[in-house]
Amino acid sequence: MDLFSRSWTALRTAVAELRDEDFAQPSGCTGWLVRDLVCHLVIDAQDVLITLVTPTATAPTRDAVTYWHVAGTPPTGDDPLDALTVRLAAAYEEPGLLKFHLDDVGSAAGRAAGLADPGLRVATQDMVLTAGDYLCAYVLEWTLHHLDLIAHLPDVAGPPAEGLARTREMLERIAGAAFPASFSDEDALLIGTGRRAPTEAETAGLGELAGRLPLILG
């Protein structure tokens, strides 16, 4: 729960400190500008709020790792929700309005997470998880999107080290194999999720795992 809060606070702080012109820069999400990514974070925050107030008595069907689905192909931008996100982001017009909305909804999501009982069972997307597992899954979401945010903004602070380490651990569990110890946490995440192509030396170091990458998470 604490790591969720630290990761989410760091990401929202990074967005709050962006310059207006930064919102027109490309993000690490294929086809999305930074403004599109920030709009997606608003939707994510809404999802957190909705899920935490959707309790269920049903036994958990997923945990923080199995929450994630590995897709066979990378997103093309043709998904209706992806297209809607781009249109919504453009409708804000002023970056300050998008910043305000993320701070408003995002702060509420952070408070709700801090108040949640980790053992509470919650339902989302036809899955049941404990609130603790759900929020742990979102550490991966926040960390990867923080890397997306700074992909072309080298002067913006990155995600917390502990969030990178936890996300690497979860990605390795999803992959069923560990990344080479020589890989930094950030490189493991970027290469593992297809956000950066590995060098020849990195591909050799990955061994058999290279054939299972990238892991397109959804």
C-alpha positions in Angstrom: 0.0 0.0 0.0 2.9 2.4 0.8 4.6 1.6 -2.4 1.4 2.4 -4.3 1.3 5.7 -2.6 5.0 6.5 -3.3 4.8 5.5 -6.9 1.6 7.4 -7.5 2.8 10.5 -5.7 6.0 10.6 -7.7 4.2 10.2 -11.0 1.7 13.0 -10.2 4.5 15.2 -9.0 6.3 14.7 -12.2 3.2 15.7 -14.2 2.6 18.7 -12.0 6.1 20.0 -12.8 5.9 19.6 -16.6 6.1 22.7 -18.7 3.2 23.4 -21.0 5.3 22.6 -24.1 6.2 19.2 -22.6 2.6 18.1 -23.2 3.1 18.2 -27.0 6.2 15.9 -26.8 5.9 12.2 -27.7 5.6 9.7 -24.8 6.8 6.2 -24.5 3.4 4.9 -25.4 3.3 4.3 -29.2 1.2 7.0 -30.9 0.5 9.0 -27.7 1.8 12.4 -26.8 2.5 13.3 -23.2 -1.0 14.9 -23.0 -2.6 11.7 -24.1 -0.7 9.7 -21.5 -1.7 12.2 -18.7 -5.3 11.9 -19.8 -5.0 8.1 -19.5 -3.7 8.6 -16.0 -6.9 10.5 -15.2 -8.9 7.5 -16.4 -6.7 5.2 -14.4 -7.3 7.2 -11.3 -11.1 7.0 -11.9 -10.7 3.2 -12.2 -8.9 3.0 -8.9 -11.7 5.0 -7.2 -14.4 2.9 -8.8 -12.7 -0.4 -8.0 -12.1 0.4 -4.3 -15.8 1.1 -3.8 -16.9 -2.1 -5.6 -16.5 -4.7 -2.8 -17.6 -8.3 -3.3 -17.9 -11.4 -1.2 -16.6 -13.6 -4.1 -13.3 -15.4 -3.6 -10.3 -13.8 -5.3 -9.6 -15.0 -8.8 -6.4 -13.1 -9.5 -3.5 -11.6 -7.7 -1.1 -8.7 -8.4 0.7 -10.7 -11.1 -2.1 -12.6 -12.7 -4.1 -9.4 -12.9 -2.1 -8.7 -16.0 -2.9 -10.2 -19.4 -0.1 -10.6 -21.9 -1.3 -9.7 -25.4 0.1 -11.3 -28.5 0.6 -8.1 -30.5 1.4 -4.5 -29.5 -1.3 -1.8 -29.5 -2.0 -0.1 -32.8 -3.9 2.9 -31.5 -7.1 1.6 -33.2 -8.6 0.4 -30.0 -11.8 2.6 -29.3 -10.7 3.5 -25.8 -7.2 4.5 -27.0 -8.8 6.7 -29.7 -11.2 8.2 -27.1 -8.3 9.0 -24.8 -6.6 11.0 -27.6 -9.8 12.9 -28.3 -10.4 13.7 -24.6 -6.8 14.9 -24.2 -7.1 17.3 -27.1 -10.4 18.6 -25.7 -8.6 19.9 -22.6 -6.7 22.5 -24.9 -4.9 24.0 -21.9 -2.3 21.8 -20.2 -3.2 23.4 -16.9 -6.7 22.0 -17.0 -5.3 18.5 -17.5 -2.9 19.0 -14.7 -5.7 20.2 -12.4 -8.0 17.2 -13.3 -5.2 14.7 -12.6 -4.3 16.4 -9.3 -8.0 16.5 -8.3 -9.0 12.9 -9.2 -5.5 11.5 -8.6 -5.4 12.9 -5.0 -8.7 11.3 -4.3 -7.5 8.0 -5.6 -4.4 8.2 -3.4 -6.5 9.0 -0.3 -8.9 6.1 -1.1 -6.0 3.7 -1.5 -4.6 4.8 1.9 -7.9 4.2 3.6 -8.5 0.8 1.9 -8.4 -2.4 3.9 -5.8 -4.6 2.1 -7.9 -7.7 2.7 -11.0 -6.2 1.2 -12.2 -8.1 -1.9 -12.9 -5.9 -4.9 -14.2 -6.6 -8.4 -12.9 -5.1 -11.6 -13.0 -6.2 -15.3 -14.6 -9.5 -14.4 -11.8 -10.3 -11.9 -11.8 -10.4 -8.1 -8.7 -9.4 -6.1 -7.9 -8.2 -2.6 -7.5 -4.4 -2.5 -3.9 -5.0 -1.5 -3.2 -7.1 -4.6 -5.1 -4.6 -6.8 -3.0 -1.7 -5.6 0.2 -3.7 -5.9 -0.7 -4.4 -9.5 -1.0 -0.6 -10.0 2.6 -0.1 -8.9 3.5 -1.7 -12.2 1.1 0.5 -14.0 2.4 3.7 -12.4 6.0 2.7 -12.8 5.8 1.8 -16.5 3.8 5.0 -17.3 6.3 7.1 -15.4 8.9 5.7 -17.7 6.6 6.5 -20.6 6.3 10.1 -19.3 10.0 10.8 -19.2 10.9 8.9 -22.4 11.6 12.1 -24.3 11.9 14.4 -21.3 15.3 13.6 -19.8 15.1 16.5 -17.3 12.0 15.1 -15.6 12.5 13.0 -12.5 11.9 9.2 -12.9 10.0 6.7 -10.8 11.2 5.7 -7.3 13.9 3.0 -7.2 11.7 0.7 -5.0 8.9 1.0 -7.6 11.3 0.0 -10.4 12.5 -3.0 -8.3 9.0 -4.2 -7.5 7.9 -3.8 -11.0 10.9 -5.8 -12.3 10.1 -8.5 -9.8 6.4 -8.7 -11.1 7.5 -8.6 -14.7 9.9 -11.5 -14.1 7.1 -13.5 -12.5 4.9 -12.8 -15.5 7.7 -13.8 -17.8 8.5 -16.9 -15.8 12.2 -16.0 -15.9 14.7 -13.5 -14.5 16.4 -10.8 -16.5 20.2 -10.8 -16.5 21.6 -9.3 -13.3 23.6 -6.9 -15.5 20.4 -5.2 -16.6 19.3 -2.2 -14.6 15.7 -2.3 -13.4 14.8 0.4 -15.9 16.5 -1.4 -18.8 14.8 -4.7 -17.8 11.4 -3.0 -17.9 11.9 -1.1 -21.1 13.3 -4.1 -22.9 10.9 -6.5 -21.3 7.8 -4.6 -22.3 9.0 -3.6 -25.8 9.6 0.0 -25.0 13.2 -0.3 -26.1 14.8 -2.7 -28.4 17.7 -4.7 -26.9 21.2 -4.4 -28.2 22.9 -7.5 -29.7 24.8 -8.0 -26.4 21.6 -7.6 -24.4 19.8 -10.1 -26.6 22.6 -12.6 -26.1 22.4 -12.1 -22.4 18.7 -12.7 -22.4 19.2 -16.2 -23.8 15.9 -18.1 -24.3 13.9 -15.3 -22.6 14.6 -13.1 -25.7 12.3 -15.3 -27.7 9.4 -14.5 -25.3 9.8 -10.8 -25.4 8.3 -8.3 -25.6 5.6 -8.8 -23.0 2.7 -6.6 -24.1 0.7 -6.1 -20.9 -3.0 -5.1 -20.7 
